[in-house]
């Protein structure tokens, strides 16, 4: 009887709750003078918000549901929720979309007319009047490309920086490029330069250029910060936002002075027959409570939130990791403030409690997608899509203060992709100083930098960060542009953190990445206190796991599969079968047999680009660098082959033999390069012929470093071309042997002395172990690939 009584009571309570719930109806065809009933709908979300507040005052125990009818709602200003908009645990406020509902911070642009050569233009009076500016344009729901050079569609979509300067007084910053790539563009005040740095990108307006010398002066004010992450020689750049750059379909240019917008349609389509839209609002939706009066118990369901604007600050964007930026010279002061100059998000949540986003879409953001900030507790994002953002997809973090940093945040069952469309240091998910954060069952992909990044302290000092749970996520196709990150990246001590049952693969290395390796798990700068269990990691440009300023013993490891540590390099058609073609260098860990006292090292190489005269590139080498004891290797300087050997250590004991000044390797042709040392004489062979020799007369000492193909063994000096059939022999082969190999690549004149062969034709060890991977994924509960 007691059970029946309780069930009856629950049913009665449920009926009372349903009967007492209030519903407000919104429709694009409604009228804000209406009452908001099913037969008298209001038109705007801001009017519906007024009705919700009124209802909460008159009937605070009554739940409120706002049914938002299908259609597009152009927001005149951000939809901002404060404490007065709150519900309660028993009477929440729900905003629910019916059909396809879009909350847009953008404005449709029309009135297009033909300008010239397939380019169309229209006039925007608000832009000409200085009331509106934008850096993003969307055509039929897709982000268009701001006119740039070189074009993003080109194979080589950035050019090398030849030099960079930053005056000590901070008054001048310059970049040196090829003189032929500069001209006096008409609206120089509109032109920007972008630079791909170590782990982020740099964006700044151009002040003036000198086409005669190739010098570019950047527009002040300038920011002084860590030199290793500033634009410098060897980084890569592009220019954007000049009418002269508008030369391919899909590009656009905005002349701020005249207010004229130019666009070259794809397939010659009349833009008047497309929806062309530019963003106006920095934020589209905000939950903005205070410490004394937080926003509480508001739900958002089945709503698309799109089109936010973010303009380049006066000093530019000096990117650091996770799309944050250096702002001034006093970086130490802001080092642990929990924000450190992050970019604004289209949806921002601050001092909000027990609020939810479910089945929503957040897209087309000028900077971030969703960010949960200070004073928030119990905010959840579930079954959402977040994509096409200029900066981070999802973020959570606040000040280094346990009392106010975000707590109990969850991101679950969501799909995050194509973040970092503008700012290349962006992550799919960024977590800073926060407590008890759950990031579970998400797919995170197609990113320029890291997939998931947690922590915001670079030292071993305690912080308010605590208990992240990164579990059952599928993270892949990340690190597509920059360096020194991973599918998962961490900083600092974060006690009771779990990294469990994640499926990680496809960690890339972009063509202009030039800093440290890209890994599956990169535990950086004092990372400490993690349980790392049941993860499946393979297909990574660098090793599956990398540590910097922390040790494996600082964490607990259980039942992980780390496969393919030497994988991640690209393959192409080779001299025989396949060849190494870039991406990650191939690393072979040290073993005694890889370091014979006498040897021959050889390989086939081919390059298609013209080499600068003194440009150093390494093909294959062992034991750190050419100043290290035991080092030996093959490389190129410009278009000449060179052999390296160090006996004794240090610069004084570095020996090189190179081709003569009058000889050179031919672009676009396969060449066989070899070096031998017989205990006395170092010999360099090119295409089977002796090209140089040097008598040293010393017995070499073995090293203990790795053998690396594609770059110098320690780092840098990457080879730009193809490498195939790398062989190491424990014997100094004869000129006749080398002549035979150069004539017939498949021959082996001394098989009994062959130490190893790297031909890039063998199967990927990850695929060989596929059954093991699938078994682990099944036991871990990892969901299959889509």
N, C-alpha and C positions, 0 to 999 in steps of 0.2 A: 504493500500500500504506500509506503514511504517513497518508493521509486516512482510509482504512478503520480503521486502528489507533486514530486519535484519536476517531472516531465511536464505536467499540466501547468505548473507555475512558469516554467521556461517558455512554454507556448504562449501563455498569456502575456508575459513580458515582451516576447518577440512581436506579438500583434500590437501591443501598446506602442512599442518603439516604431513599428512600421507606420502606424496611424499618425504618430506625432511628428514624423519627418516632414520637413518642408522642401518643396522642389521649386526651383527657379529656372525658367526656360529662356534660352538665348538663341537667336537666329540672325543671320546676316540680313534677312528680310524683315526683321522685327522693328520696333519703334521704342526708343528709350523713354517715351511718355507712357508706355504700357506698364502693366502691373507685374509682368514676368510670369504669368500663368501659362498653361499649355495653350490656351486660346488667345493669349495676349502677351506675346513674347517681346522681350527687350532686344535691342540690337547690339549693344556693346558690352564687352566684358567689364569695363569700368562701371557701367550702370548696374550690372549684376552684382558687382562687389558692394555697391552702396546698399542694395537690397539685402545682401547677406548680413551686412553689419546691422542693419535695422532689425532683421529677424533675430539675430543673436542677442540684441538688447531686450527685445520684447519677449522672447521665448528662449532663454539660455539653455534649457534642458532639451531643446528640440534640435535634432540633427538636420543639417541643410545639405541638399544636393543641387548643384548647378548643372543642368543638362545643356551642353553647348552643341547646338545644331551644326550639321556639316557645312563647311565653307571656310573661307579665308577671312581672318580678322586682322586688319592692318592696325597695328598699335600706334596711336599718336605719341605715347610715352610708355615707359616700362610699366608692366602690371606689377605693382608693388604691394605686398601683403605685410601688414603690421599686426600687433597684438589684437587689435579690434576685429581682425578678420578670422581669429582663431576659433576652433571648435574645442571640444573636450573629449576625454576618453570615451564617454558614453554618448556624446552627441558631436561627432566629427563633422567637418565641412568637407564635402567632396566636389571637385570640379571634374566632370566626366564628359569626354567628347563622344558624340554620336555620329558615326560615320567618319569621314576624313575631315579632321578639324585642324586648321593651321593658325597659329598665333605668329604673325610675321612682323618683324621690325624693319621691313623693307618697303620700298616704293617702286611701283611699276613705271618704266620709262618708255615713252612712245614718241611719235612724231619724227620717225626716221626718214631721211632722204639720202639719195646717192651722193657721195662726195667725189671719189675718184678710184679707179682701178679696183673695183669690187669692195671698196670701203664705204660704209655708211656713217652718217653723223646725225646728231640731234643737239639742240641747245637746251641747257639746263639753267634757267635764270637764278635759282637759289645758289648754284655753284658759283656763277659769275659774281653774285652779290656777297660771296664769302659766308653764306649761311649753311652750306652743305659741302662735304667732301667725303670721298670714299676710296678705298683701296681694293674693293672686291666687286665683282659684277657676276650675276647669274643669268644664264640664258637657258630657258626651258628646264630649270631645275638643276643645272650643272654649272659649276664654277668655271668661268672663262679665264683665260690667261692674260695677265697684264703684259702689254707689249714689252719685249725684252730682246737682248742680244748677248750671247748666242741664244737661239730659240730653244725652248724647253724640249721640243720634239727632235732636236738634233742629237746625234750620237755623242758629240762632245758639247754638252750644254753649259759648260763653264770653262773659263780660261785661267791660266796660271798667273798668280800675282808675282811680279818680278822683284818687288821690294815694297817696304812699308815704313813710314816714319811717324813718330808721335813725339812732339817736342816736350821737354821736361816741364815747361811752364803751362802745358795743356792748351796752348792757343792754336796749335796747328797739327793736323793729322793728314797724312798723304798716303797715296797708294801708287805704285809704279806698275804700268802695264806696257804692252807692245804699243808703240806709237801709232801703228796702222789701225789700231782698234779705237782710236779717238777721233772725234771731230767736234766742231762747235755746234752742238745741237741747239735748235731754235729756242726751246723753253728750258734752259739749263736748270732753272729753279725747280722744275718738276722731276728731274732725273734722279734716280736712286741707284746705289750700288749695293749688291748683296754679296756676301763672302761666306763660303763654307769653311767654318773654323773646326777646331778639334771635335767638340761635342755639341756644337750649336751653330747658329748662323748670325751674321752681322748685317744690319740694314741701316743705311745712312744716306742722307741727301748729299748730292754733289754740289760743290760751290763753284768750281771752275776746272777747266782742263787745259793742258798744253799739248795739242796734237803733234807738235814738233819733237817733244821729248818723251811723251807717254806718261806725263805726270798728272795725277788727279788730286785736287785739293778737296777735302770734305768740308761740309758746312758745319761751323761751330753752333752750339757749344760742344766740347769734346769731353769724354769720360776717361779717366785714368784707372786702369785695373790690371789684373794679372796679365802680364805680357804674353805668356804661353798660349792664352786663348784669345789674343787680339789678332786681327788680320796681319799676316806677315808673309815673307817670301815663301813660296811653295804652296800656299793655300790657293783656293780657286774662287773666281768671282764671276758675276754677270752684271750688266746694267739693265735697268728697266724704267718704263714710263716716259718714253719720248715718242712722238709721232713717227720719227724716222725708224723706230724699231718695229712698227706695225707692218709686218710683211708676210704673215701667214694667217690662214683661216683660223678663227677662234680667238684671236687676240683683240685687245681693246686698249684705248688710251683716253685719259681725261685731261683736258687742258683747264687747269683751275682758274687761270686768268680770264679766259674767254667764256668758260662754262660749256665748251663744246666737247661732246663725248663721241669718240670714233670707235667703230667696231667692224671687223671683217668677218662676215658670217661664214659658217661651215657649209659647204656645198652650195654657196651662193644664195642661201635662203633669205628672203626678205625679212628683216628683223621686226617689221610691223606685224608679221604673222607669227611671231614668237613672243613668249613672255620674257622680257628683259627687265631685270630688277636689280636695284642697288640698295644696300642697307643704310638705315638712318640712325638706329638706336644702339647705344653701347650695350645695354642690358635689355632683354625682353621680359624676363620674369625674375622678381626678387622676393625672397622671404627675408624681411629686414626687421627683426625684433631688436630689443635691447636687453641688457643684462637683467634689468628690473622687470621688463615686460616682453618676454619672448613670444614668438609666433608658435602656436601649438595646434596639433591635430588637424592639419589640412592635407588632403589627398588630391593628387592630380592623376587622372587616368585617361589613356587613349587620346593624347593631345600631341600634335606636332608643334615644336617651338623652333623658329628658324629666323635667319637673317639678322645678325648683329654686326655692328660696325666697330672697327678699331683703327685709329689713325696713328701713324708713326709719330712718336714724341719728338720734340724739337731736337733733342740730342741724339735721336736715332734709337735703334734697338741693338744693344750690346749684349748679345745672347749668352746666357750661361745655361747650365743643364735645366731640363724640365721647363723650358720656355720662360724661365725667370730671366731677369736682366740686371747687369751692372748699371747703377744709376749715378753714383758719384764716387769721389775718391775715398770716402770714409767707409769702405766696405766692412772693416772689422766691427764697427759699431753696429752694423745691421746683420752681422753674421748669424746670430741666433734669434732674430726677432720673429721667426716663424713665417714671415711673409717674404721678406727680401725682394720686394718689387716684382711680384708676379703680374701677369697680364689679366685684364678683366675677363670674366666669363659671361656668356649669354644668360645663363641661369645661375644666380648666386644665392646662397643660403647662409644666413648669419643670425645667431641667437634664435634658432628655431628648434623645437623639440617635437619628436614623434610625428614628423611630416613625411609623406611618401610620394614617390613618383613611380607609377606602374604603367607598363605598356605605352610609354611615351617615346617620341622621337625628338632628338635634339640634333640639329644639323645646320650647315651653312653659317658657321660662326666666324667672325673676324678674328677672334682670339680663342679663349677657352670655351668649352661646352657647358659643363656643370661643375660648380665648386662648392664644397661644404666648408664653412669657415668657423671662426671663433664662436663660442657659446652655443654650439649646436649639439644636440643629444638625441640619439634615436632616429636619425634621418636615414631613410632607405630609398634606394633606386633599384628597381627590379624589372626584369623583362623589357628593358628599354634598348633603343638603338641610339648610339651617339657617333656621328661621323661627319666628315668634311668640316673639320674645325681648323682654324688658323694656328692654334696652339694646342694645349693639352685637351684630351677628350673629357676625362673626369678627374677632379682633384678634391682632396680633403686635407686640411691642415690649418694650423693657427699658431698662435704665440707659444713660446716655450714656457707655458704656465699650466700646470695640471688642472687648475680650477676653471680655465676658460677655453682650453684647446678642445677641438671636436671629440666627442665620445660616441661610441656605439653606432658608428656609421656602417652601412652595408651597401655593397654594390654586387648584385647577384643576377645570374641568368640573363646577362645583357651582352650586346654585341657592340664593340668599339673598334672603329677602323677609320683609316684615312684622316687621322689627326695630324697636326703639324704640317698643314698644307702651305703655310707661309713661314713659320718659325721652326727651323729644322731641329732644334733641341727639344722638341715637344715629346711627351710620352702619351701612351694610350691612357694610363692611369698614373697619377702622381699622388703620393701620400706623404705628407710632411710630419709635423708634430701633431699626433693624434693618438687616441687611446681606444683599444678594443675595436679595431676596424676589420670588417669582414669583406674580402674580395674573393668571391666564390662563383664557380660555374659560369664564367664569362668566356667569350671568344674575343681575343684582342689581336689585331692583325694590321698589316699594310701601314707601317709607321716609319718615319725617318730616323727615329732614335729609339729609346727603350720602350718595352711593352708596359711593364709595371715598375715603378720606382718608389721606394719607401725610405723614410728617414731624412733628417735635415740638419744633422750635426756632423761636422767633419773631424771631430776629435773623440777621444775615449772618455769624455766627460758625460756623466748621466744627464738625461733630459726627460721631459715629460712624455716623450714617445713611448708607447707600451702596447704590446699584444696586437700585432697585425696577424691576420689569418688569411694567407694567400693559398687557396686550395681549389683543386679541380678546375683550373683554368686551362684553356687551349690558347697558347700564345705562339704566333708564327708570323713569318715574313715581316720581321722588324729589323731595325738598324740598316735601313735601305740607303741612307745618305751619309750619316756622320759616324764618329768613332767613339770608342771608350765607353761603351754601354753594354746592354744585353737585353734578353727577353725579360729578365728580372734583374733589378739593380737596387743596391741598398747602401745606406750610410748610417754609421753610429750604432750605439747600444740600443736595442729595442727588446727588452726582456719578454719572455713568453710569446715569442713570435713563431708561427708555424708556416713552413713552405712545403705543402704536401700535395701529392697526387696531381701535379701539373704536367701537361703535355706540351713540350717546347721543342720547336724545330724551325728551320728556315731563318736562322739569324745571319743576316747578310753583311756585306761590306761594300759600300757604294764605290763608284769609280773615282770619287774625289776624297774618300776617307784617307786620312794620313796620320792619325794618332794611334793610340794603343788599341789592342785587339777588341773584337766584339764577341761576346760570350753568351752561353745559355744563362748561367747565373754569374753575375759579377758582384761579388761582395767587396765593397770599397770602403776605404777610410774608417777603420775601427768598427766595422760591422760585428756585432757580438750578440749571442744569446738566442740563436735560431734552432728550431728542430726542422731538419731538411729530410723529408721522407717520401718515398714512393714516387719520385718525379721521373719522367721519361724525357731525356734530352738528347738530341742528335742533330746532325746537319747544321752545325754552327761554324761560322767563319773562323773563330778562334777556339780555344779549348771549351769544353762544356762548362767548366767552373774556373773562375779566376778570383784570386784574393789579392787585395792591396791593403797593406797595413792592418792585416788581421790574419789569423791562422785557422786552418781547418779544425784544430782542437778547441776552438772557441765555440763550436757548434756541435750539435748532435746529428749524426748521419745514419739513416736506416733505409735499406732496400731501394736505392735509386739505380736507374739505368742511365749511365753516361756513355753514349756511343758517338763515334765519329769525331773524336777530338782533332784529327788531322784533316777532317773534311771541311767543306765550305768553300773550296776553291772552285773556280769556273773551268769548264772544259770546252775544247773546240777541236776541230779536225787537226790532227797532228801529222808529223812526218810518217809515223806508223800508227794507225789507229787514232787515239785521242791524245791531246796535249794539254798541259796546264795553260790556262788562258787568263789568269788574274784572280781577283777575289782574295781569299785567304792564302797566305803562304802555306806550303806543305811542310810540316815540321816532323822530323823523325828523332825521337829521343835518343840520347847518347847510349851507345853500347861499345864495348871495347873493339869489336871487329870493324866498327865504322871509323876507326882512327889508326890505320896501319902506318908504320914508320916510313915505308915506301909505298907509293900509290900512283894511280892514274884516275883522274876525275874528268868526266866528259858529259856532253849533252848536245842535243840539237836545239837551235834557237831560230826564231824568225820575228821580225818586227816590221810593222807597216807604217810607222810614223817617223818623220825625220827627227834625228837626235841633235840636241844642242852640243856644241863642241866639247864642253867639259862636264856634261851631265853624267853622274855616276849611277849605275844600276847594277845590282847583284843578281846573278843567275842562280847560283848554288854555292853554299859555303858551310863550313862547320867551325864551331868554337867562337862564338861572340863576334868579334870584329878584327880588322887587320892589324890592330895594335895588341891583340891578345896572344899569349903563348899558345902555339899549336894551331892557330887559325890557318885555314887554306880555303880557296874558293875561286870561282870563275865569275867574271862580270864584264861590263862594258863601260867605257868612258867615251861619251859621244857615240861615234859609229866604229870604235875600235875595241877589239877584245882585250881583256887583261886577266892575268893570273896573279893570285895573292898567296903569300906564304909567310908565316911568322915563326921564327925559331929564336927563342930567347925572351920574347915578350917586349912590349914597349915599341915606341915609334922607330927607334934606332934599328930594331931587328925586323922591321917590316920589309919584305922583299916583293917586288912586282916585276912582271914581264908583260909588255904590251906590244901590240902591232906597231909597225913603223908609221910615222906621220903620213906617209904617202899611200898607205894601204887602209882600206876601210871595209866594213861589212856592208853588204848591199841591202837596201830597204826592200822588203817584200820577198826575200829569198831565204830558203833554209840554209843555215850554216852549221857545220859540225865543229864544236870547240872542245878542246881537251887541254889538260895540264898534267904533267907528270913530275915526280921527284924521286930520284934514285938514291938519295942519301948524300948527294953531292951537287947535282945540277937540276935546276928548275927549268922546264921546257914548256912553251906554249905552242899549241898546234891549232891551225885554222884550216878547215876543210882538208885534213890529212897531211898538211904541209907544216914544217917547222916555221913558226912566225917570229920566234924570239926565244932566247935562252939566257940563263944567268947561273954562274957557278957560285955556290954558297959554301959547300964543303963542311956542313954541320949535320949531325944526326938530329932529326926533329923529335920533339917530345909530344906525346899524345895529350890531347885536351879532354875535357869532360862535358863540353857543351853539345847542344843539339845540332843536327844537320838540317838545314832549311833550304827549300827550293822556292824561289820567287822573290826573295829579298835578302838583305844581309842578316846573318843569324840573330843578332841582338834586336834590331828593328830598323826600319827605314830603308831607303835606297832600293825601292821595289822595282822589279823588272816589268817593263811595259811591252809585252809581246807574248809569244808562245814558247813553251819549253817542253821538250819531249825526250824520251829515251835517256834519262840521266843514269849514268853507270859509275860505280866505284870499284876499282880493282886494287888488290893488295900487291901490286907489282907496277913498276914503271914499264909500260908497254913500249915496244919498239916503234920507230917511224913507219915500218912496214905494217905493223898491226893497225896503227892509226889511219894509215892510207886506206887499208881494207875497209875499216869501219866507215870512213867518210864516203867511200864508193858504194858500199852496200850496208845500209843501216841495220838490216836484220842479222848481219853476221856477228859472230862472237869468236874472235881469234884466240881467246885465252879463257875459256869457261872455268877452268880449275882455279883461276885467281879472281873470279868475279865475286865481290863482296855482296853487292846488292844492285838491283835494277828497279828504277821507278819509271814505269812506262805509262801510267795513268789509264790503263785499260782494264785493270782488275776491278771487280765489283765493289761497291761501297759496303764496308763492313756493317753498316746499319741495316742494309737490305739483307745481308747474310744472316743477321740476327733478328729478322722481322718477327719470327715466331716468339722470340723472347720478349720483344717490345709489346706485341699484342697481348701476351700472357700477363705482363706487368700492368698494362693499361686496364685489362679486364678485372684483375684482382684489385686494382686501385679505384675502380669505378669511374675511370676517365671515359668521357663520351667519345664515340667515334667521330672521325672527320666528316664534315658535311660533304 
